[in-house]
Amino acid sequence: MRIGAIEAGGTKFVCGIGNEEGIIEDRIHFPTEQPESTMANVINYFKDKGALSIGIGTFGPIDIDRTSPTYGYVTTTPKPGWAGFDFIGTLRKSFDVPFGWDTDVNAAALGEAAWGAAKGLDSCVYYTIGTGIGVGIYADGKLVHGLVHPEGGHILTRRHPDDGFEGLCPYHGDCLEGMAAGPALEARWKVKGSELPENHPAWAMEAFYIAQAVTNIILTVSPKKVILGGGVMKQKQLFPMIREEVRRNLNGYVNNGAILSRMDSYIVPPALGDNAGLSGGLALGLEALRRS
């Protein structure tokens, strides 16, 4: 069984072919440019692959309401050229197959639930912390949707007492993404995060903001696993700092062993590594095929 998968990121697209066991058999990536050229690359990749369905996890916001006339569209993204783009409609002109459609972080959460760090669990959350910040929520064995989809990267945050940075989000200024995404790190410290040493004060400040989001999601969704991915989280020293901040924030209120004594196995990196998003697309494609 050959299933197509797309991880549509703000910086790059990753396309691949996999099977029902979650094994990715082939993959390609290319820069995210204007929709016309980017989608031409996508269509060219899949045209001879024989995919039975294609699952797409994409940057957003997107319209996920199947009853909506703009289902399958990218909506209010600040990504130049992509706002109001008919993503699914464009692919349907070339491929007569079922399509799975969700945010990139919801897809990653589904992939980790199927084959990764949350395998065997009925709930998890997945944060990606990179060029932007997003959250995917998997609860009671399914992805969470509502009026739109989770936008946990734009929650309001308490400001670190030593932080005078105004924030970068074009919509909210000093929301979580505006304070803790990769571009905010670079704007605040004048170098890329990857160039900062492990003991730089930037990381304690980063942990302070990320831990607020994790604390809030624990108190509202009560997931059985919290997975932190994205380029910023390749700084492995962040994990113990975030865990300690979360423990301090909760202050013993959540009386569960996962919080009190097993935090190292509760707040974790993605088991699928850099394949989490593409594996999520594969899982969305499988769901679409089953629905059809």
Protein Blocks (a to p, Z undefined) as FASTA:
>chain_A
ZZddddddfkbccdddddfkopafbdcddddddfklmmmmmmmmmmmnopabdcdddddd
ddfbfkbmkgoiackbfbghkgopafklmmmmmoccddddddfklmmmmmmmmmmmmgoi
abdcdddddfbccddddeehiacddfkmcdfklcccdddfklcbgbjafklopamklmmg
mklmmmmnopafklpcfklcklmmmmmmmmmmmmmmmmmnopabdcdedjklmmmmlmmm
mmmmmmmmnnomagcfklmmmmmmmmccdfklmmlmmmmmmmmmmmmmmmZZ
